Amino acid sequence: MPAHFDLLKTDTASAARLGRLRTRHGVIETPIFMPVGTQGTVKAVTPAHLHEIGAQIILGNTYHLNLRPGSELIRDLGGLHGFMGWDGPILTDSGGFQVFSLSKLRDVREDGVAFQSHIDGAKLFLGPKEVMAIQKNLGSDIAMVLDECPPWPCSREDCARAVARSLRWAAQCRRHATESGFLTEGHHVFAIVQGSTFDDLRREAAESLAALDFPGYAVGGVSVGEPEPEMLKQVGASTPFLPVDKPRYTMGLGTPPQLLKMIALGVDMFDCVMPTRVARNGLAFTPDGPINLRNERFRTDHRPLVEGLANYTAGFSRAYLRHLQMSGEMLAGTLLTIHNLHFYLDLMTQVRAHLDAGDFFSWSLSWIERYEAGAAAR
């Protein structure tokens, strides 16, 4: 398949990478953070807001969109891009995380996963063929393979079974994507490295998936309850064995310092619901750590959330944002979501600039130190 990822620069003091990923709906400069739009919407904001703050790519979820409103309906109404009015790239998760998070409603089999809908109890089945067919209906620019995410902690025996099953499913997903024309039409399929806390299993998974020549690779099974040092260790045990000339994506993470630490380990792409979820509860990110606008000390604070971060929310004071939050106004969630997502996206812009300048690692250590010191002081 033609080259779709350019590795522009590698940091001399870490494994951080500056790259460019081409998709059917546009070019993505990496490292990048991807806002999460699980059900065809990034909660509380519009596509216009996302464009305004520089979002390059967003996420949807195969499991949820297939349940409601259905992938065939979305296909008939122009695919997910047309359905939700977003003209940039879209990555869709396969539903593999729901294998983990909805453990009481599913049965993992060798051919896939039998679910009981969390909405109405209806039965459905997701195997490699179904997952790829749904994502083809959605018109995903980047589709994820079906995988099994083992819990933390888990036994080595259970983890080895999950890794072996995930490898079989990945090969089947790639075959279905090839036979259906999905890959030749310019869509991408990313494989997912599992292995929990077992370094040798992660290496085995990464090397086996690399041999299948996917357009991109993800590190999965992290941030499922393990402490941060263990999470970073798992990422570091996976990325060295992935192809240098393909994008790398760590799924479902994380805090701003965690993103910088994982970029230093060679990760290019991230997603997380955290910035949108905490925004709806009054939490805003700043370079000196997060602040809770419910606190009384912000009642008369005339300052913007972050000096120099230019977005629509920057026109309002902390006092006003606190007033909206305390009054239960919906606008609070919208304004804080705009701010938090822009904070993450602007951080990635800074990362790319420092990678280009050649001082990423020293800058990132200083940035993390300031953020964590501010957070600890509150």
Backbone hydrogen bonds, N-H to C=O, Kabsch-Sander energy under -0.5 kcal/mol:
donor,donor_aa,acceptor,acceptor_aa,energy
6,D,20,R,-2.7
7,L,5,F,-0.6
8,L,6,D,-0.9
8,L,18,L,-2.1
9,K,18,L,-1.7
11,D,16,A,-2.9
15,A,264,A,-2.5
18,L,9,K,-3.0
19,G,30,T,-2.1
20,R,6,D,-1.7
21,L,28,I,-3.0
22,R,4,H,-3.1
23,T,26,G,-1.6
26,G,23,T,-1.4
28,I,21,L,-3.3
29,E,27,V,-0.5
30,T,19,G,-2.3
32,I,268,D,-2.1
34,M,270,F,-2.5
37,G,35,P,-0.5
37,G,59,L,-1.5
39,Q,41,T,-0.5
40,G,37,G,-2.1
43,K,41,T,-0.8
45,V,42,V,-2.0
50,L,46,T,-1.9
51,H,47,P,-2.4
52,E,48,A,-2.3
53,I,49,H,-1.7
54,G,51,H,-1.3
55,A,50,L,-2.6
58,I,89,P,-1.6
59,L,35,P,-1.9
60,G,91,L,-2.2
61,N,38,T,-1.8
62,T,93,D,-2.0
65,L,61,N,-2.5
66,N,62,T,-2.1
67,L,63,Y,-1.5
68,R,64,H,-2.3
70,G,65,L,-2.4
74,I,70,G,-1.9
75,R,71,S,-2.6
76,D,72,E,-2.4
77,L,73,L,-1.2
78,G,75,R,-1.4
79,G,74,I,-2.3
80,L,138,L,-2.8
82,G,78,G,-1.2
83,F,79,G,-2.7
84,M,80,L,-2.2
85,G,81,H,-1.1
86,W,81,H,-1.7
87,D,85,G,-0.5
91,L,58,I,-2.5
92,T,142,I,-2.6
93,D,60,G,-2.1
99,V,95,G,-0.9
99,V,96,G,-0.6
100,F,96,G,-0.8
100,F,97,F,-0.7
101,S,97,F,-3.1
102,L,98,Q,-2.2
103,S,100,F,-0.9
105,L,102,L,-2.3
106,R,103,S,-0.7
107,D,114,A,-2.3
109,R,112,G,-3.3
112,G,109,R,-0.8
113,V,126,L,-2.8
114,A,107,D,-2.4
115,F,113,V,-0.6
115,F,124,L,-3.3
116,Q,105,L,-2.0
117,S,122,A,-3.7
121,G,117,S,-1.4
124,L,115,F,-1.8
126,L,113,V,-2.7
127,G,125,F,-0.5
131,V,127,G,-2.8
132,M,128,P,-2.0
133,A,129,K,-2.1
134,I,130,E,-2.5
135,Q,131,V,-2.0
136,K,132,M,-1.8
137,N,133,A,-2.1
138,L,134,I,-2.2
139,G,135,Q,-1.1
140,S,135,Q,-1.9
141,D,90,I,-1.7
142,I,90,I,-1.9
143,A,188,H,-2.9
144,M,92,T,-1.5
145,V,190,F,-1.9
149,C,96,G,-0.5
149,C,147,D,-0.6
152,W,224,V,-0.6
159,C,155,S,-2.4
160,A,156,R,-2.8
161,R,157,E,-1.8
162,A,158,D,-2.1
163,V,159,C,-2.7
164,A,160,A,-2.4
165,R,161,R,-2.6
166,S,162,A,-2.6
167,L,163,V,-2.2
168,R,164,A,-1.9
169,W,165,R,-2.6
170,A,166,S,-2.4
171,A,167,L,-2.0
172,Q,168,R,-2.0
173,C,169,W,-2.9
174,R,170,A,-2.4
175,R,171,A,-2.0
176,H,172,Q,-2.6
177,A,173,C,-2.5
178,T,174,R,-1.9
179,E,175,R,-2.9
180,S,176,H,-2.1
181,G,178,T,-1.0
182,F,177,A,-0.9
183,L,177,A,-1.6
185,E,181,G,-1.6
186,G,183,L,-1.7
187,H,182,F,-1.6
188,H,141,D,-2.7
190,F,143,A,-2.6
191,A,216,G,-2.0
193,V,218,A,-3.3
194,Q,192,I,-0.5
198,F,195,G,-2.3
199,D,197,T,-0.8
202,R,198,F,-2.1
203,R,199,D,-2.4
204,E,200,D,-2.4
205,A,201,L,-2.6
206,A,202,R,-2.8
207,E,203,R,-2.8
208,S,204,E,-2.3
209,L,205,A,-2.5
210,A,206,A,-2.4
211,A,207,E,-1.5
212,L,208,S,-0.5
212,L,209,L,-1.1
213,D,210,A,-1.5
216,G,189,V,-0.9
217,Y,247,P,-2.3
218,A,191,A,-2.6
219,V,249,Y,-2.8
220,G,193,V,-2.4
220,G,218,A,-0.7
230,E,227,P,-0.5
231,M,227,P,-2.2
232,L,228,E,-2.7
233,K,229,P,-1.8
234,Q,230,E,-2.1
235,V,231,M,-1.9
236,G,232,L,-2.7
237,A,233,K,-1.4
238,S,235,V,-1.4
239,T,235,V,-2.3
241,F,238,S,-1.6
242,L,239,T,-1.8
246,K,243,P,-1.1
249,Y,217,Y,-2.1
250,T,269,M,-2.3
251,M,219,V,-1.7
251,M,249,Y,-0.5
253,L,250,T,-0.6
253,L,271,D,-1.2
259,L,255,T,-2.1
260,L,256,P,-1.9
261,K,257,P,-2.4
262,M,258,Q,-2.3
263,I,259,L,-2.5
264,A,260,L,-1.8
265,L,262,M,-0.6
266,G,263,I,-1.8
267,V,262,M,-1.7
268,D,248,R,-2.2
269,M,248,R,-1.7
270,F,32,I,-1.7
271,D,250,T,-0.7
272,C,34,M,-0.7
277,R,273,V,-2.9
278,V,274,M,-2.7
279,A,275,P,-0.7
280,R,276,T,-1.2
281,N,278,V,-1.4
282,G,279,A,-1.6
283,L,278,V,-2.3
284,A,291,I,-2.7
289,G,286,T,-1.6
291,I,284,A,-3.0
293,L,282,G,-2.9
293,L,291,I,-0.7
295,N,292,N,-2.0
298,F,295,N,-1.7
299,R,296,E,-2.2
301,D,298,F,-1.1
302,H,300,T,-0.6
309,L,306,V,-1.4
310,A,308,G,-1.1
311,N,309,L,-0.9
314,A,311,N,-1.0
315,G,312,Y,-1.4
316,F,313,T,-2.2
318,R,303,R,-2.3
319,A,301,D,-2.4
321,L,317,S,-2.3
322,R,318,R,-2.5
323,H,319,A,-2.3
324,L,320,Y,-2.5
325,Q,321,L,-2.2
326,M,322,R,-3.0
327,S,323,H,-1.8
328,G,325,Q,-1.1
329,E,324,L,-2.4
332,A,329,E,-1.3
333,G,329,E,-0.6
333,G,330,M,-0.6
334,T,330,M,-1.5
335,L,331,L,-2.9
336,L,332,A,-2.5
337,T,333,G,-1.9
338,I,334,T,-2.5
339,H,335,L,-2.0
340,N,336,L,-2.9
341,L,337,T,-2.6
342,H,338,I,-2.2
343,F,339,H,-2.7
344,Y,340,N,-2.1
345,L,341,L,-2.7
346,D,342,H,-3.3
347,L,343,F,-1.9
348,M,344,Y,-1.7
349,T,345,L,-1.8
350,Q,346,D,-2.4
351,V,347,L,-2.3
352,R,348,M,-2.5
353,A,349,T,-2.0
354,H,350,Q,-2.4
355,L,351,V,-2.5
356,D,352,R,-2.2
357,A,353,A,-2.0
358,G,354,H,-1.3
359,D,354,H,-1.7
360,F,354,H,-0.7
363,W,359,D,-2.0
364,S,360,F,-3.1
365,L,361,F,-2.1
366,S,362,S,-1.7
367,W,363,W,-2.5
368,I,364,S,-2.7
369,E,365,L,-2.2
370,R,366,S,-2.3
371,Y,367,W,-2.4
372,E,368,I,-2.9
373,A,369,E,-2.1
374,G,370,R,-2.2
375,A,371,Y,-2.3
376,A,372,E,-2.2
377,A,373,A,-1.4
378,R,374,G,-0.6
378,R,375,A,-0.8
